[in-house]
Amino acid sequence: MTTKLYYAAPNLTEWDTHITRSMERDDKYFVMLEETAFYPHGGGQPCDTGTIQDIRVMDVFLEEGEIWHQVEHMPEETKVACRLDWERRLDHMQQHSGQHLLSAVCLELLGARTESFHLGQEYATIDVNCSNVTSAQLSAIEQEVNRQIYSNRSIKSYFVTDEQLKDIPLVKTPKVTENIRIVEIEGIEYNACGGTHVAQTGEIGIIKCLKWEKQKGMARIHFKCGARALQDFNESVRILDVLSARFNTGRKDILTRFEKWEQEHKQLKAQMELLQKENASYQSKELLATVQGHVLAHMFEQKSFQEIQQMAARLTAEHDLLVLFATTADNKIILTHNGTQAVACGTFFKENLGSFQGKGGGSNQSAQAAFPSREDLLNFFEMAQRQFVQG
């Protein structure tokens, strides 16, 4: 049985030990150590990483009560030097201890017990058994949990027997019946837990509650602790500084300046839409002068497909025309009329698109298609124009 150094010495980062077993499975390599400080993933906490004899440890897991370490390749010797990725371990300890403290405060202020915990790469979450958390409540939780951090309460862990467990006011009954490990936050709570933790609440640093959302009838609270919270703060400040520079204003005035910019943007958008309509109306008059028989065909260079669709719709609503519009900006084409023409647009496209690598279709009154190249679009357009104009 492997000695679990991560319980006896949670701050240990380097140690020498022996490989007791090894195996190869599905082209992957695994070793078992006499002593290990690598925590195996479980209980919502990811595993530790690091190196064994300078070989990268990729995964650590429990299988039938034994701790296995997946390595990039098998070490040549059985006596090995191990090194733990301390930054990752400290991060996990900060998040996990922070979760215990946050859960205790949620129970105290909301009367809501934590049902699950997840420690992700970006943030951590807890699901508490209440259906709603107001902004004021989330703020109060954050204030209280950080006040408890500043109190620098001790965090102890120890194993108890089933008999000793009867005298401990646990938050929740443990799932295991032997080797029960208790994590105690001084004056706050007792919790059965197998994870790694800091020794004092002050080592958590800070807890930032990011948001909450409804999740299967419960409230899911997103949060970050310690170095993660600091990194998030620094990133937020960087974004604020960029916005401040762009808007040429101080941080505290950014929202006001943004609201003003938003109003200006809406006004400009409305003016642009008005100008586009006026321009489309002017263009429509020019295009109507080029009608041949009942056919209006035109190739646009700059307009988007949406713009030529809208123009075709206006023209066919006001005139009995067969409209053939294409744009090289998107390599797309539309053929449409208001029902007064004998052309079955969809059928025409179906019969001819394949010869020009086009893809599309439609109804009797309207069809559209896209082409892989400008050349294919132009060739199809010219073919269709000749056929409809010359009959």
N, C-alpha and C positions, 0 to 999 in steps of 0.2 A: 504494500500500500504506500503510495507516494505521500511524503510529508508535505503539508500545505503551508509553505512559508508565508503566503500572502495573508494568512490569519495571524501567525505568530510575529511576523515582522513586516507589516504592510508598507514600510518605507524602504525595504531592501531593494536594491537595483542590480547588484552583481553578486554572484555566488558560483562556487564550483560544486559539481555533483557527478553522479554516474548515470549512464543510460542503463536501465534495467530490462527493458524490452523494446523491440522495434518491429515494424511490419510495413509491407508495401501493399496497397490496396487501390485498385482502379488507377494505376500509374501515379499514385501519390505516396508520400513517405511520412511515416509517423513514428514517434519515439515516446517512451515513458521514462520519467526521471525519478531518481531516488528522492530528491527534494525539488520542489518547484515553487517559484514566486509568481509564475504565470497563472492568472485567474482564468478559469474556463468560463465561456459565456453561459449565462443562465440568470433567471430571475429578473429579466428586463435589462441586465447589464451586459455589454459586449465583452469579449475576451481581451486579455492583454496581448501585446506583441513584443518583439524584441529579437534577440539572436541566441542560438545555441552553437558555440564554437564558430562564431561569425557567420552562421547559416541562418537565414531569415526564418523566423517563426510566423507562419501564415494564419494559423488557427489553433485554438486550444479548446478542448471540449471534454465532457464527461461521457463515458460509454460503459455501462454496467458497473458504475461506481469507480471506474479508473479514469485518470486524467491522461489524455493523449495530446501530443503536440505535433501539429503538421508542419513539416519543414520543407524547404525548397529541394534539398537533396540529403541523403543519409550521411551523418558524420562518420569519419573514418575511425575515430577512437571512441571508447566507451566513457572515458573520463573527459568531461566537457566543462567549459566556462560559459556561463549564461549571463546575459545582460538584458534587463527589462527596459522597455520604452517608457521612461518615467513620465514624460509629458502626457502621454495617453493615459497612464495609470492615474495620475493626479487629476486629470480631467474627469475621469470616470468616478473617482472618489468625491470630487466636488459636486458633480451632478447627482450622485446617489445619496450622499448625505444631505444635500439640498432638498432632494425629493422627500426624504423622511421628515425634515423640518417643515417643508411646505404642506405635506399631508397632515401633520399634526395641527398646524394652524388652520387649515381648511376644516378639520374636524371640530376645532374649538370655535371658530367664528361662524361657520355655515352649518355645523352639525352634519357634515357630509364626509363619509369615509371614502378613502381611496380604494378603488377596485382593481386598478391596473396601472403599471408604470412602464414607459418605453423610453430608452435612452438612444436617440438617433445621432447621426453624425452632425447635424446642424443644430438641433434643439432637443429638449426632453419634454415629455408630456405625462400627465397623470389624468386618469378618468375618475372623477368623484361622483358619488351617487346623489346628485341633485340635478334638477332639470334646467336651472337658470342661475347665472352669476351676473349681477349688475356691475357696471363700471366702478361704482363706489365700493362694492364689496371686493372686487379684484384689487383695487387700490389699497383698501384696508388690509387685505391679506399680504400684499407686497410690503407694506409698511411694517406690519407686525413680524413677518418672517425675517426681515432685515434687522429689526430691533433685537431679535433673538440671536442673530449672528453676532451683533456687536457685544452681546453679553458674554460671548466666548465660552459657552457651556461645554463641558467635556462630553465626548462621545466614546463610550466604551462598548466592547463586544466580548461575549463570553458564552461558553456552552453550559447548558443546564440539563438536568434529568427531567423526566416526565413528572416526577414527584415535586421537584423544585418549581416547576412551571406553574403549579397551582397557586403559588404565592406571588406571582408576577402579573400585574394588571396589563396584559397584552392588548394591543389595538385589535388584533385579529388572531383567531386560533390558527396555529401553524399547520401546514399540510403534512409535515413529517412527524414521526413519533419518537425518533431517536436522533442523537447528535444535533440537538436543537440549539441553534446559535441565536443569542439575543443581542440586538443592537440597542443600547440605551443612550438617549440624549438626556443629560442631567436635568431633572425637573420638568421634562417635556413629555417623553413617551418611552415605552418599551415595545420593541417590534422584533418579531422573528425574521431574520434576514441572513442570507449567505453571502452578501456582497462585500466589497471593500469600501472602507470609509475613512475620512479624515479623523484626527484625534480631538479636535476642538471645532466648534461651530464657526469660529473666526477664520478658520482655514477655507471655509466655503467661499469667503470673500464678499460676494453679493449675490442676490437672487433677483432677477428681472422677470416679472410675469409679462409675457408678450401679448397674449390674447386668450380668449376662450371660445369654444364652439360646441354646439350640440353634437353628441355622438352616441347613438343607440340609447336615447333616453337619459344619458348622463352628460355632465359637463366635462369637456376635455380642456385642460389648462396647459398652454404651451409656455415653457420657461427656459431660461439659461442661467447657469451659475458660474461664479469665479471667472476664469480666463475667457470663457465663452462670452459671458456678459460684457466683459471689458472690450473684447474684440468687436462685439455687436455695437457697443457704444461708439468705438472709434470709427467704425464703418459709417454709422449714422452721422457722426460729426463731419466726416469727409464729404458725404453727400450734401449735407447742409452747407458746407463751405463752398462746394461747387455751385449749388443753387444761389447762394448769397452773391457769389462773384458774377454769375450769369445775369441775375436781376439787379446787380449793383445796389444791394441793400444789406442791412444787418440780419443776423439769424432770426431775431425775434419778429422782424417785419416781413419775413419770407411769405407767410400765408396771406397776408394782406396784399403783398405785391403779386402773388400768384393769382389771387381772385381778380385783381385788376387786369392782369394779363389774359385771364380766361374770358373776361367780358370783352376785351379788345379783340381777342381771337374770334369770338362769336360774331362780333360786328363785322370783322373783315370777311368771315365766311359768308355771312348774309350778303355783303356787298359783292363778293365774288360770284355767288350763285345768281344774283341779279344780273351781273355783267355777262355771265355765261348764257343766261336765258336770252338776253338782248342780242348777244353775238350769234346764238343758235338761230334766233328769228331772222337776223340779217342773212346768215348763211343759207337758211332755208329758201329765202327769196331768190338768192343767187342760183341755188341748185335747181329750183323750179324752172329757171330759164334754160336749163340744159336737158329738160325732159325730151325723150325721143319716143314718140307715140304715147304709150302709157308706162314707159319704163324710165325710172330715175336711177342711174348707176353712177357711183362715185367712189374713188379710192382716197382715203384719208391717210396722212403721214403721221400726225401728232396726236390725234384724238384717241382716247381710250375706247374700248369696246362698249363700255357702259354709256358713254356719251353718244356713240353712233346708234345704239339701241334706242335711246331716248328720242333722238332726232327722227329716226325712222318711225317710231310710234306716233309722234306728233304729225308727221307728214301724211301717214296713211290714215290717220283719224280725220284729217281735213281734206284729203284728196284721194280720188280713185286711181291709185298708182301701184305699180309693182316696183318696190324699192330694193335695190341691191347695193348695200354699203359694205365696205371692207376697211380695215385699218392695219397698217404695217407696224403700228406701235405694239399690237398684241398678236399679229398674224391671225386675225379672226375675221369672219364674214357673216352677214345676216341677209336673208332674203325674206321679204314680208309684203303682205297687202291686207286690205280690209275685207276681203271676201268677194270683191267685185271682179277679180282677175281669174282667168281659167287655170293658172299655174298651180300645181300641187307642190308646194315648196319642199316639204319633207321627202316626197318621192323623188324629186329632182336631185336632192342632195344624196339620197341613198343610192341612186343609180350612177352618180358621177364622182363622188368624193374619193373613192378608192383609187382612181386613176391619178389622183394628185396628192396621195398620202394624207388626205384630210379626214378628220373624225368629227362627227356631229349628227344632227338629225332634227326632226321637228314635226309640226303638223302641216295640214294643207295650207294654212294661212301664214305660217312663220317657221323658219328653220335657221339654225346657226351652226357654224363649224369652226374648228381651229386647225392650223397647219404647222408642220414642223419647221418650215422655213418661209422667208419672204418670197422666194422664187415660186414655191408651190402655190402660195396664196395668189400671187399675181397671175399665174397661168390659169388657175381656176376662175378667177374674176374675169379675165379676158374671154375665156371660153363661154362663161355664163352670159356676159354682156352681149357677145356676138349672137348667141342663140336667141336671147329674148328681144333684142332690138331688130335683128334681121328676120326673126320668125323662123 
